[in-house]
Amino acid sequence: MMIDLHTHSIFSDGVLIPAELVRRAEFKGLEGIGITDHGDTSNIDFIIPRITGIADALNRVLKIKIIPGIEITHVPPVLIDSTVKKARLLGAEIIIVHGETIAEPVAPGTNKAALEADIDVLAHPGLIAADEVARAKEKGILLEISARKGHSLTNGHVARLAKRVGAGLVINSDAHEPEDLINEAEALRIVRGAGLTEKDFAIMQKNAANLFCRFHHK
């Protein structure tokens, strides 16, 4: 069953309210979903409590499980650590940092700063350096293989270095619209397109499941 840790609702630049996003993910066949809207210090105190509240309500009545989080996005590298700490205090259970995708002008040094903070996933890390991949392994931070157009252009690079170093990977949709959501078969095709195998995909899903277990067993 597919677990997708990285999606967006109307609380940033997605088009769906959280309840509809979750329902569409459930209909797609997902077992779990992370709602991780874009945030910085201007809005995380607004977003995180609302996502946490709806996740708590839906988790009591739905089979699909929701984990509330945030994607720290375009925050200057020097401010990433303090922003992550604030997000944790506000109740974010999964923290993603918007990595140095080649599709956007992300500030240089973002990947490095993110990997020194208390985060769970470095999203679409672009042309990430080998020493940064090694740091991700050391910290237990997952590197994302992305289904999103543009961000996915460096999936092969991320996969190759992660396999060489032994860093953990995860496959996410980074969904902003209903058609962005992916099921298990679609995710597997993206993983194979990055030069990885079905065995790698199974490990990636286990990595995602481990994050869910950490939250839902509290």
N, CA and C of each residue as an Amber inpcrd file, in Angstrom:
protein
   654
   0.8400000  -1.2030000   0.0000000   0.0000000   0.0000000   0.0000000
   0.8740000   1.2520000   0.0000000   0.4200000   2.2720000  -0.6770000
   1.1880000   3.4870000  -0.8670000   1.0180000   4.4490000   0.3040000
   2.1500000   4.9990000   0.7640000   2.1640000   6.0870000   1.7410000
   2.8320000   7.2810000   1.0740000   2.1790000   8.4180000   1.1370000
   2.6770000   9.6530000   0.5120000   2.8500000  10.6940000   1.6140000
   4.0810000  11.0660000   1.8920000   4.3740000  11.9570000   3.0060000
   4.2970000  13.4410000   2.6610000   4.1200000  13.7890000   1.3920000
   4.3230000  15.1780000   0.9600000   3.1830000  15.6180000   0.0450000
   2.2060000  16.3520000   0.6190000   1.0950000  16.8940000  -0.1620000
   0.7470000  18.2900000   0.3550000  -0.0700000  18.9990000  -0.4440000
  -0.4280000  20.3830000  -0.1250000  -1.9270000  20.6110000  -0.2430000
  -2.4500000  21.4300000   0.6490000  -3.8690000  21.7850000   0.6580000
  -4.0260000  23.2830000   0.4000000  -5.2330000  23.7830000   0.5920000
  -5.4790000  25.2190000   0.3880000  -4.7510000  26.0880000   1.4150000
  -4.1690000  25.4710000   2.4470000  -3.4420000  26.2700000   3.4210000
  -2.0860000  26.7390000   2.8980000  -1.7220000  26.3030000   1.6700000
  -0.6150000  26.9520000   0.9630000  -1.0320000  27.0990000  -0.4930000
  -0.4320000  26.3460000  -1.4010000  -0.7610000  26.5180000  -2.8150000
  -1.4700000  25.3210000  -3.4200000  -2.0360000  24.4460000  -2.5920000
  -2.8740000  23.3740000  -3.0970000  -4.2760000  23.8890000  -3.3840000
  -5.0920000  23.0590000  -4.0250000  -6.4360000  23.5060000  -4.4160000
  -7.5410000  22.8570000  -3.5900000  -7.2090000  21.8880000  -2.7400000
  -8.2220000  21.1510000  -1.9950000  -8.1660000  21.4640000  -0.5010000
  -9.3310000  21.4900000   0.1390000  -9.3370000  21.5240000   1.5870000
  -8.8010000  20.1730000   2.0860000  -8.2640000  20.1250000   3.3030000
  -7.6460000  18.8750000   3.7660000  -8.5630000  17.6600000   3.7060000
  -9.8330000  17.8000000   4.0820000 -10.7340000  16.6510000   4.0780000
 -10.8980000  16.0670000   2.6780000 -10.9910000  16.9260000   1.6610000
 -11.1310000  16.4190000   0.2970000  -9.8210000  15.8170000  -0.1920000
  -8.7060000  16.4380000   0.1610000  -7.4100000  15.8820000  -0.1940000
  -7.2700000  14.4650000   0.3550000  -7.6500000  14.2890000   1.6020000
  -7.5510000  12.9630000   2.2310000  -8.5120000  11.9860000   1.5660000
  -9.7360000  12.4110000   1.2850000 -10.6970000  11.5170000   0.6400000
 -10.2210000  11.0810000  -0.7380000  -9.6630000  12.0060000  -1.4980000
  -9.1640000  11.6480000  -2.8230000  -7.9610000  10.7080000  -2.7210000
  -7.1320000  10.9120000  -1.7160000  -6.0050000  10.0030000  -1.5010000
  -6.4990000   8.6180000  -1.1160000  -7.5190000   8.5710000  -0.2770000
  -8.1100000   7.2950000   0.1210000  -8.6910000   6.5790000  -1.0930000
  -9.4090000   7.3100000  -1.9390000 -10.0030000   6.7370000  -3.1480000
  -8.9220000   6.2430000  -4.1020000  -7.7770000   6.9180000  -4.0990000
  -6.6560000   6.5320000  -4.9440000  -6.0110000   5.2350000  -4.4520000
  -6.3180000   4.8420000  -3.2360000  -5.7750000   3.6140000  -2.6870000
  -4.6540000   3.8050000  -1.6980000  -4.4250000   5.0490000  -1.2460000
  -3.3390000   5.2960000  -0.3050000  -3.7120000   4.8080000   1.0930000
  -2.7140000   4.3210000   1.7900000  -2.8700000   3.8810000   3.1700000
  -2.6010000   5.0150000   4.1520000  -1.7260000   5.9490000   3.7550000
  -1.3770000   7.0560000   4.6290000  -0.9920000   8.2790000   3.8190000
  -1.1930000   9.4560000   4.4130000  -0.8730000  10.7050000   3.7290000
  -0.3580000  11.7320000   4.7280000   0.6980000  12.4290000   4.3490000
   1.1780000  13.5640000   5.1140000   0.6810000  14.8370000   4.4600000
   0.1210000  15.7420000   5.2480000  -0.2900000  17.0570000   4.7340000
   0.7780000  18.0420000   5.1920000   1.5240000  18.5700000   4.2330000
   2.7480000  19.3360000   4.5280000   2.7690000  20.6200000   3.7180000
   1.9040000  21.5400000   4.0830000   1.8220000  22.7940000   3.3320000
   3.0900000  23.6320000   3.4800000   3.3150000  24.4800000   2.4940000
   4.4800000  25.3600000   2.5020000   4.3970000  26.3510000   3.6590000
   5.5240000  26.5160000   4.3630000   5.4890000  27.4470000   5.4730000
   6.8120000  28.1300000   5.7490000   6.7240000  29.3080000   6.3550000
   7.8600000  30.0040000   6.9510000   7.3570000  30.6080000   8.2650000
   8.1100000  31.4680000   8.8820000   7.6870000  31.9780000  10.1900000
   6.4680000  32.8940000  10.1120000   6.0780000  33.2950000   8.9130000
   4.9000000  34.1670000   8.7810000   3.5940000  33.4070000   8.9090000
   3.6150000  32.0840000   8.6570000   2.3300000  31.3760000   8.5890000
   2.2760000  30.0270000   9.3050000   3.3980000  29.5170000   9.8120000
   3.3430000  28.1690000  10.3930000   2.4720000  28.1180000  11.6430000
   2.3660000  29.2340000  12.3490000   1.5070000  29.2380000  13.5350000
   0.0340000  29.2120000  13.1550000  -0.2850000  29.5140000  11.9030000
  -1.6500000  29.4060000  11.3820000  -1.9010000  28.0170000  10.8120000
  -0.9540000  27.5260000  10.0150000  -1.1490000  26.2690000   9.2880000
  -1.1310000  25.0510000  10.2050000  -0.0930000  24.9230000  11.0030000
   0.1300000  23.6690000  11.7240000  -1.0220000  23.3100000  12.6620000
  -1.5350000  24.2290000  13.4770000  -2.6590000  23.8360000  14.3420000
  -3.8930000  23.3800000  13.5640000  -4.1460000  23.9650000  12.4030000
  -5.3100000  23.5810000  11.6150000  -5.1310000  22.2030000  10.9910000
  -3.9480000  21.9230000  10.4770000  -3.6970000  20.6010000   9.9120000
  -3.7170000  19.5460000  11.0130000  -3.1540000  19.8780000  12.1590000
  -3.1610000  18.9430000  13.2860000  -4.5880000  18.6550000  13.7400000
  -5.4200000  19.6830000  13.7890000  -6.8020000  19.5100000  14.2240000
  -7.5990000  18.6190000  13.2970000  -7.4940000  18.8420000  11.9880000
  -8.2590000  18.0170000  11.0590000  -7.7010000  16.6070000  11.0050000
  -6.3860000  16.4580000  11.1500000  -5.7860000  15.1180000  11.1680000
  -6.3060000  14.3240000  12.3580000  -6.3750000  14.9490000  13.5180000
  -6.8870000  14.2700000  14.7070000  -8.3220000  13.8030000  14.4870000
  -9.1550000  14.6640000  13.9170000 -10.5570000  14.3120000  13.6930000
 -10.6920000  13.1840000  12.6790000  -9.9830000  13.2850000  11.5580000
 -10.1100000  12.2740000  10.5040000  -9.5030000  10.9410000  10.9130000
  -8.4360000  10.9860000  11.6790000  -7.8060000   9.7360000  12.1020000
  -8.7100000   8.9080000  13.0120000  -9.6820000   9.5460000  13.6380000
 -10.6080000   8.8070000  14.5050000 -11.6840000   8.0770000  13.7180000
 -11.9050000   8.4750000  12.4550000 -13.0510000   7.9100000  11.7220000
 -12.7020000   7.2730000  10.3870000 -11.4860000   7.4730000   9.8820000
 -11.1160000   6.9470000   8.5730000 -10.0820000   5.8310000   8.6850000
 -10.0910000   4.9660000   7.6970000  -9.0780000   3.9110000   7.6320000
  -7.7310000   4.4880000   7.2040000  -7.7310000   5.3720000   6.2030000
  -6.4940000   6.0330000   5.8050000  -5.9940000   6.8720000   6.9870000
  -4.6870000   6.9220000   7.1710000  -4.1150000   7.6610000   8.2910000
  -3.4280000   8.9270000   7.7970000  -3.5590000   9.9850000   8.5790000
  -3.0100000  11.2970000   8.2300000  -1.9540000  11.6800000   9.2430000
  -0.8590000  12.2300000   8.7470000   0.1600000  12.7750000   9.6280000
   0.3150000  14.2600000   9.3150000   0.1430000  15.1270000  10.3190000
   0.2210000  16.5650000  10.0740000   1.6640000  17.0540000  10.0540000
   1.9470000  17.9400000   9.1260000   3.3150000  18.4340000   9.0360000
   3.4040000  19.7870000   8.3830000   4.5890000  20.0650000   7.8590000
   4.8810000  21.3500000   7.2130000   6.0460000  21.1420000   6.2580000
   6.0670000  21.9090000   5.1940000   7.2380000  21.9610000   4.3160000
   7.8410000  23.3630000   4.4410000   8.9660000  23.4490000   5.1330000
   9.6690000  24.7250000   5.2760000  10.2270000  25.0910000   3.9020000
   9.7950000  26.2530000   3.3960000   9.9940000  26.5470000   1.9740000
  10.6420000  27.9130000   1.7450000  11.7320000  27.9120000   0.9910000
  12.4540000  29.1330000   0.6110000  12.8360000  29.9960000   1.8150000
  13.0450000  29.3730000   2.9410000  13.5450000  30.0760000   4.1180000
  15.0560000  30.2190000   3.9780000  15.6320000  31.3740000   4.2260000
  17.0880000  31.5140000   4.1350000  17.7780000  30.4560000   4.9910000
  18.8440000  29.8610000   4.4650000  19.4970000  28.7630000   5.1870000
  19.7970000  29.0560000   6.6520000  20.2090000  30.2710000   6.9660000
  20.5680000  30.6080000   8.3400000  19.3580000  30.5680000   9.2820000
  18.1510000  30.6330000   8.7280000  16.9400000  30.6370000   9.5410000
  16.2250000  29.2890000   9.5730000  16.7440000  28.3050000   8.8510000
  16.0430000  27.0200000   8.7620000  15.9550000  26.3300000  10.1190000
  17.0380000  26.2620000  10.8460000  17.0340000  25.5420000  12.1120000
  16.0200000  26.1290000  13.0960000  15.9900000  27.4380000  13.2380000
  15.0530000  28.0610000  14.1800000  13.6120000  27.8850000  13.7170000
  13.3860000  27.8960000  12.4040000  12.0360000  27.6930000  11.8790000
  11.5670000  26.2700000  12.1370000  12.4560000  25.3160000  11.9510000
  12.1350000  23.9170000  12.2250000  11.7950000  23.7270000  13.7010000
  12.5710000  24.3230000  14.5780000  12.3040000  24.2030000  16.0170000
  10.9330000  24.7730000  16.3640000  10.5830000  25.9040000  15.7720000
   9.2690000  26.5000000  16.0230000   8.1600000  25.5840000  15.5150000
   8.3760000  24.9790000  14.3380000   7.3720000  24.0740000  13.7730000
   7.1430000  22.8710000  14.6840000   8.1980000  22.3400000  15.2550000
   8.0550000  21.2110000  16.1880000   7.2380000  21.6300000  17.4070000
   7.5310000  22.7970000  17.9380000   6.8090000  23.2700000  19.1140000
   5.3250000  23.4770000  18.8160000   5.0090000  23.8270000  17.5780000
   3.6190000  24.0530000  17.1800000   2.8670000  22.7490000  16.9160000
   3.5910000  21.6330000  16.8670000   2.9310000  20.3380000  16.7140000
   3.1320000  19.6290000  15.3970000   4.0250000  20.1090000  14.5330000
   4.2900000  19.4100000  13.2780000   4.9180000  18.0510000  13.5670000
   4.2920000  16.9890000  13.0760000   4.8040000  15.6390000  13.3200000
   5.8060000  15.2070000  12.2530000   5.6630000  15.7330000  11.0710000
   6.6550000  15.4910000  10.0290000   7.0920000  16.8470000   9.4880000
   8.4020000  17.0420000   9.4140000   8.9320000  18.2960000   8.8850000
   9.7580000  17.9950000   7.6490000   9.3580000  18.6220000   6.5750000
  10.0350000  18.5260000   5.2890000  10.6630000  19.8860000   5.0070000
  11.8340000  19.8870000   4.4120000  12.4040000  21.1370000   3.9080000
  12.4310000  21.0720000   2.3840000  12.0300000  22.1630000   1.7770000
  11.9950000  22.3270000   0.3240000  13.4460000  22.4590000  -0.1680000
  13.9570000  21.3550000  -0.7200000  15.3630000  21.3080000  -1.0960000
  15.6960000  22.0860000  -2.3530000  16.9610000  21.9670000  -2.7660000
  17.5050000  22.7910000  -3.8430000  17.1790000  22.2470000  -5.2360000
  15.8720000  22.0820000  -5.4910000  15.4120000  21.6740000  -6.8060000
  15.9830000  22.5880000  -7.8930000  16.2870000  22.0170000  -9.0490000
  16.7740000  22.8390000 -10.1580000  15.6350000  23.5750000 -10.8540000
  14.3900000  23.2940000 -10.4510000  13.2360000  23.9300000 -11.0780000
  12.8800000  25.2820000 -10.4500000  13.5180000  25.6330000  -9.3370000
  13.2250000  26.8900000  -8.6510000  14.5220000  27.4980000  -8.1280000
  14.5350000  28.8090000  -7.8740000  15.7560000  29.4830000  -7.3870000
  15.9220000  29.3540000  -5.8700000  16.0190000  28.1200000  -5.3950000
  16.2130000  27.8900000  -3.9590000  17.6110000  28.3710000  -3.5610000
  17.7150000  29.0100000  -2.4170000  18.9970000  29.5790000  -1.9820000
  20.0540000  28.4930000  -1.8130000  21.2520000  28.7120000  -2.3640000
  22.3470000  27.7690000  -2.1360000  22.6110000  27.6190000  -0.6390000
  22.9040000  26.4070000  -0.2310000  23.1260000  26.1400000   1.1850000
  21.8860000  25.6290000   1.9060000  20.7450000  25.6160000   1.2070000
  19.5060000  25.1410000   1.8160000  19.6070000  23.6670000   2.2040000
  20.1100000  22.8350000   1.2880000  20.2290000  21.4050000   1.5980000
  21.1000000  21.1880000   2.8320000  22.2420000  21.8340000   2.8560000
  23.1760000  21.6530000   3.9670000  22.5510000  22.0900000   5.2850000
  21.9140000  23.2630000   5.3020000  21.2950000  23.7600000   6.5270000
  20.1610000  22.8510000   6.9860000  19.3820000  22.3610000   6.0380000
  18.2670000  21.4780000   6.3780000  18.7520000  20.1960000   7.0330000
  19.8530000  19.6620000   6.5200000  20.3720000  18.3950000   7.0330000
  21.0120000  18.5300000   8.4050000  21.2240000  19.7480000   8.8630000
  21.7240000  19.9720000  10.2210000  20.5830000  20.2300000  11.2010000
  19.3640000  20.3530000  10.6900000  18.2010000  20.6320000  11.5360000
  17.4560000  19.3330000  11.8550000  16.4540000  19.4360000  12.7200000
  15.6680000  18.2790000  13.1490000  14.5110000  18.0550000  12.1810000
  14.8590000  17.5800000  10.9660000  13.8350000  17.3560000   9.9540000
  13.7200000  15.8630000   9.6560000  12.6710000  15.5150000   8.9220000
  12.4250000  14.1170000   8.5680000  12.7320000  13.8080000   7.1090000
  12.4310000  14.7600000   6.2260000  12.5930000  14.5450000   4.7870000
  13.1560000  15.7970000   4.1470000  14.1450000  15.6170000   3.2680000
  14.6240000  16.7020000   2.4120000  14.0010000  16.4830000   1.0420000
  13.0550000  17.3480000   0.6910000  12.3080000  17.1760000  -0.5540000
  13.1340000  17.6030000  -1.7560000  12.9060000  16.8940000  -2.8620000
  13.5090000  17.2110000  -4.1560000  14.8360000  17.9820000  -4.0070000
  15.8910000  17.3050000  -3.5330000  17.1430000  18.0070000  -3.1960000
  18.0300000  18.3570000  -4.3820000  17.5200000  18.1920000  -5.6000000
  18.2580000  18.6380000  -6.7790000  19.5840000  17.9400000  -6.9520000
  20.6010000  18.7200000  -7.2990000  21.9450000  18.1680000  -7.5260000
  22.7080000  18.1300000  -6.1970000  22.1370000  17.4330000  -5.2470000
  22.6930000  17.3380000  -3.9110000  24.1040000  16.7580000  -3.9680000
  24.9970000  17.2550000  -3.1040000  26.3890000  16.8140000  -3.0840000
  26.5260000  15.5040000  -2.3100000  27.5800000  14.7640000  -2.6290000
  27.8040000  13.4600000  -1.9990000  27.9660000  13.5840000  -0.4900000
  28.6670000  14.6360000  -0.0280000  28.8530000  14.7840000   1.4180000
  27.5400000  15.1100000   2.1150000  26.6210000  15.7650000   1.4190000
  25.3040000  16.0360000   1.9870000  24.4710000  14.7590000   2.0590000
  24.5920000  13.9060000   1.0630000  23.9090000  12.6110000   1.1060000
  24.4380000  11.7810000   2.2700000  25.7490000  11.8290000   2.4850000
  26.3430000  11.1160000   3.6180000  25.8090000  11.6580000   4.9430000
  25.6090000  12.9800000   5.0210000  25.0680000  13.5780000   6.2350000
  23.6230000  13.1440000   6.4520000  22.8530000  13.0430000   5.3610000
  21.4760000  12.5520000   5.4700000  21.4560000  11.1380000   6.0450000
  22.3580000  10.3030000   5.5730000  22.4440000   8.9430000   6.1140000
  22.7670000   8.9740000   7.6010000  23.7490000   9.7800000   7.9810000
  24.1810000   9.8700000   9.3720000  23.0520000  10.3380000  10.2830000
  22.2360000  11.2890000   9.7900000  21.1560000  11.8640000  10.5970000
  19.8490000  11.0620000  10.4940000  19.7750000  10.1160000   9.5740000
  18.5350000   9.3770000   9.3750000  17.4530000  10.1900000   8.6920000
  17.8560000  11.1700000   7.8890000  16.9200000  12.0120000   7.1480000
  16.6930000  11.4020000   5.7700000  15.4310000  11.2600000   5.3850000
  15.0910000  10.6590000   4.1070000  15.2150000  11.6800000   2.9790000
  15.7400000  11.2260000   1.8510000  15.8270000  12.0440000   0.6440000
  14.6840000  11.6580000  -0.2850000  14.0910000  12.6530000  -0.9000000
  12.8780000  12.4200000  -1.6850000  13.1490000  12.1630000  -3.1600000
  12.5150000  11.1170000  -3.6610000  12.3210000  10.9190000  -5.0930000
  10.9440000  11.5050000  -5.3890000  10.8850000  12.4770000  -6.2910000
   9.6730000  13.2690000  -6.4710000   8.9110000  12.8990000  -7.7320000
   7.5860000  12.8710000  -7.6000000   6.7210000  12.6590000  -8.7580000
   6.3640000  13.9690000  -9.4500000   6.7780000  15.0870000  -8.8810000
   6.3220000  16.3870000  -9.3990000   7.1730000  16.8560000 -10.5820000
   6.4790000  17.3720000 -11.5760000   7.1360000  17.8950000 -12.7670000
   8.1700000  18.9410000 -12.3750000   9.3270000  18.8880000 -13.0080000
  10.4030000  19.8240000 -12.7050000  11.2870000  19.2920000 -11.6010000
  10.7140000  19.0720000 -10.4340000  11.4800000  18.5350000  -9.3150000
  12.0250000  17.1430000  -9.6320000  11.2910000  16.4100000 -10.4600000
  11.6650000  15.0210000 -10.7610000  12.8690000  14.9080000 -11.6960000
  13.3150000  16.0210000 -12.2660000  14.4010000  15.9650000 -13.2510000
  15.7060000  15.4400000 -12.6750000  15.8990000  15.5730000 -11.3750000
  17.1460000  15.1060000 -10.7620000  16.9500000  13.8390000  -9.9340000
  15.8360000  13.1540000 -10.1370000  15.6010000  11.9120000  -9.3920000
  16.7350000  10.9050000  -9.5730000  17.2190000  10.7820000 -10.8040000
  18.2780000   9.8060000 -11.0700000  19.5490000  10.1260000 -10.3010000
  19.8940000  11.4040000 -10.2390000  21.0800000  11.8290000  -9.4970000
  20.9280000  11.5200000  -8.0080000  19.7840000  11.8600000  -7.4480000
  19.5290000  11.6130000  -6.0240000  19.5650000  10.1150000  -5.7390000
  18.9160000   9.3370000  -6.5870000  18.8650000   7.8850000  -6.3870000
  20.2540000   7.2620000  -6.4530000  21.0330000   7.6860000  -7.4280000
  22.3770000   7.1010000  -7.6100000  23.2700000   7.3670000  -6.4050000
  23.2960000   8.6080000  -5.9300000  24.1420000   8.9260000  -4.7800000
  23.6360000   8.2570000  -3.5060000  22.3210000   8.2430000  -3.3330000
  21.7590000   7.6270000  -2.1280000  22.0900000   6.1390000  -2.0780000
  22.0020000   5.4680000  -3.2140000  22.3360000   4.0370000  -3.2620000
  23.8120000   3.8230000  -2.9710000  24.6540000   4.6780000  -3.5020000
  26.0930000   4.5400000  -3.3060000  26.4620000   4.7350000  -1.8370000
  25.8360000   5.7140000  -1.2050000  26.1820000   6.0660000   0.1690000
  25.4020000   5.2390000   1.1930000  24.1970000   4.8150000   0.8090000
  23.3480000   4.0830000   1.7370000  22.3630000   4.9610000   2.4850000
  22.0380000   6.1190000   1.9130000  21.0720000   7.0240000   2.5400000
  19.6520000   6.5460000   2.2590000  18.7370000   6.8640000   3.1750000
  17.3460000   6.4710000   3.0150000  16.6230000   7.3280000   1.9910000
  15.7110000   6.6970000   1.2720000  14.9180000   7.3740000   0.2530000
  13.4310000   7.1950000   0.5240000  12.6400000   8.0850000  -0.0550000
  11.1900000   7.9660000  -0.0030000  10.6300000   8.5270000  -1.3020000
   9.5070000   7.9800000  -1.7730000   8.8450000   8.4760000  -2.9750000
   7.5850000   9.2270000  -2.5620000   7.4690000  10.4860000  -3.0040000
   6.3130000  11.3210000  -2.6670000   5.7520000  11.9850000  -3.9140000
   4.4680000  12.3460000  -3.8450000   3.8300000  12.9980000  -4.9840000
   4.0630000  14.4990000  -5.0220000   4.2110000  15.1390000  -3.8510000
   4.2280000  16.6070000  -3.7780000   2.9610000  17.1530000  -4.4370000
   1.8310000  16.4940000  -4.1590000   0.5720000  16.8290000  -4.8230000
   0.0620000  18.1980000  -4.4180000  -0.3820000  18.9490000  -5.4240000
  -1.0400000  20.2350000  -5.2180000  -2.4770000  20.2020000  -5.7460000
  -2.7500000  19.2950000  -6.6810000  -4.0640000  19.1550000  -7.2990000
  -4.4490000  17.6800000  -7.2970000  -5.7450000  17.3620000  -7.4610000
  -6.1720000  15.9580000  -7.4080000  -5.4030000  15.0460000  -8.3520000
  -5.1440000  15.5370000  -9.5580000  -4.4660000  14.6930000 -10.5470000
  -3.0020000  14.4430000 -10.2130000  -2.4540000  15.1500000  -9.2300000
  -1.0620000  14.9360000  -8.8330000  -0.8850000  13.7170000  -7.9420000
  -1.9510000  13.2700000  -7.2940000  -1.8410000  12.1200000  -6.4050000
  -1.4730000  10.8760000  -7.2000000  -0.6550000  10.0200000  -6.6140000
  -0.2060000   8.8020000  -7.2960000  -0.5290000   7.5830000  -6.4500000
  -0.8130000   6.4710000  -7.1360000  -1.0210000   5.2180000  -6.4260000
   0.2740000   4.4080000  -6.4270000   0.2060000   3.2200000  -5.8880000
   1.4040000   2.4090000  -5.7440000   2.0420000   2.0680000  -7.0840000
   1.2230000   1.7110000  -8.0660000   1.7570000   1.3430000  -9.3830000
   2.4490000   2.5290000 -10.0510000   1.8350000   3.7070000  -9.9320000
   2.4390000   4.9050000 -10.5170000   3.7410000   5.2630000  -9.8050000
   3.7530000   5.1330000  -8.4920000   4.9640000   5.4190000  -7.7260000
   6.0900000   4.4720000  -8.1140000   5.7580000   3.2150000  -8.3010000
   6.7740000   2.2350000  -8.6780000   7.3850000   2.5730000 -10.0330000
   6.5930000   3.0380000 -10.9780000   7.1310000   3.4150000 -12.2910000
   8.1150000   4.5800000 -12.1590000   7.7870000   5.5390000 -11.2990000
   8.6810000   6.6880000 -11.0890000   9.9840000   6.2310000 -10.4520000
   9.8800000   5.3360000  -9.4810000  11.0680000   4.7970000  -8.8150000
  11.9490000   4.0470000  -9.8110000  11.3410000   3.2430000 -10.6460000
  12.1180000   2.5000000 -11.6540000  12.7290000   3.4530000 -12.6790000
  12.0150000   4.5280000 -12.9840000  12.5450000   5.5260000 -13.9020000
  13.7600000   6.2450000 -13.3660000  13.9050000   6.2400000 -12.0470000
  15.0760000   6.8490000 -11.4060000  16.2430000   5.8770000 -11.3150000
  16.0680000   4.6800000 -11.8850000  17.1430000   3.6940000 -11.8810000
  17.1300000   2.7690000 -10.6810000  16.0190000   2.7630000  -9.9530000
  15.8990000   1.9240000  -8.7690000  15.0500000   0.6960000  -9.0720000
  14.9110000  -0.1850000  -8.0960000  14.2450000  -1.4700000  -8.2950000
  12.9900000  -1.5980000  -7.4350000  12.2530000  -2.6740000  -7.6630000
  11.0870000  -2.9490000  -6.8290000  11.5020000  -3.1540000  -5.3790000
  12.6560000  -3.7550000  -5.1600000  13.1600000  -3.9340000  -3.7960000
  13.4300000  -2.5750000  -3.1500000  14.0150000  -1.6640000  -3.9190000
  14.2500000  -0.3090000  -3.4080000  12.9210000   0.3580000  -3.0520000
  11.9220000   0.1600000  -3.9070000  10.6070000   0.7510000  -3.6530000
  10.0080000   0.2320000  -2.3500000  10.1480000  -1.0670000  -2.1130000
   9.6350000  -1.6560000  -0.8750000  10.3250000  -1.0440000   0.3430000
  11.6200000  -0.8210000   0.2310000  12.3640000  -0.2030000   1.3310000
  11.9020000   1.2350000   1.5430000  11.6540000   1.9470000   0.4500000
  11.1870000   3.3260000   0.5420000   9.8360000   3.4030000   1.2500000
   8.9540000   2.4650000   0.9280000   7.6550000   2.4410000   1.5890000
   7.7810000   2.0920000   3.0700000   8.7350000   1.2190000   3.3770000
   8.9990000   0.9040000   4.7840000   9.5160000   2.1430000   5.5200000
  10.3640000   2.9260000   4.8480000  10.8660000   4.1660000   5.4480000
   9.7130000   5.1080000   5.7840000   8.7700000   5.2400000   4.8420000
   7.6080000   6.1080000   5.0730000   6.7430000   5.5500000   6.2000000
   6.5500000   4.2390000   6.2090000   5.7260000   3.6080000   7.2450000
   6.3230000   3.8080000   8.6310000   7.6390000   3.7950000   8.7160000
   8.2950000   3.9960000  10.0090000   7.9900000   5.3740000  10.5850000
   7.9230000   6.3880000   9.7280000   7.5540000   7.7220000  10.1980000
   6.1090000   7.7440000  10.6960000   5.2260000   7.0620000   9.9810000
   3.8340000   6.9920000  10.4070000   3.6970000   6.2870000  11.7470000
   4.4280000   5.1980000  11.9120000   4.3480000   4.4500000  13.1720000
   4.8160000   5.2950000  14.3450000   5.8410000   6.0910000  14.1210000
   6.3540000   6.9610000  15.1830000   5.2770000   7.9200000  15.6610000
   4.4830000   8.4320000  14.7340000   3.4210000   9.3690000  15.0930000
   2.2120000   8.6580000  15.6960000   1.7390000   7.6080000  15.0440000
   0.4890000   6.9890000  15.4480000   0.6310000   6.1060000  16.6910000
   1.8390000   5.8320000  17.1100000   2.0290000   5.0570000  18.3330000
   2.2620000   5.9280000  19.5560000   2.1640000   7.2440000  19.3780000
   2.3460000   8.1430000  20.5290000   1.1730000   7.9940000  21.4980000
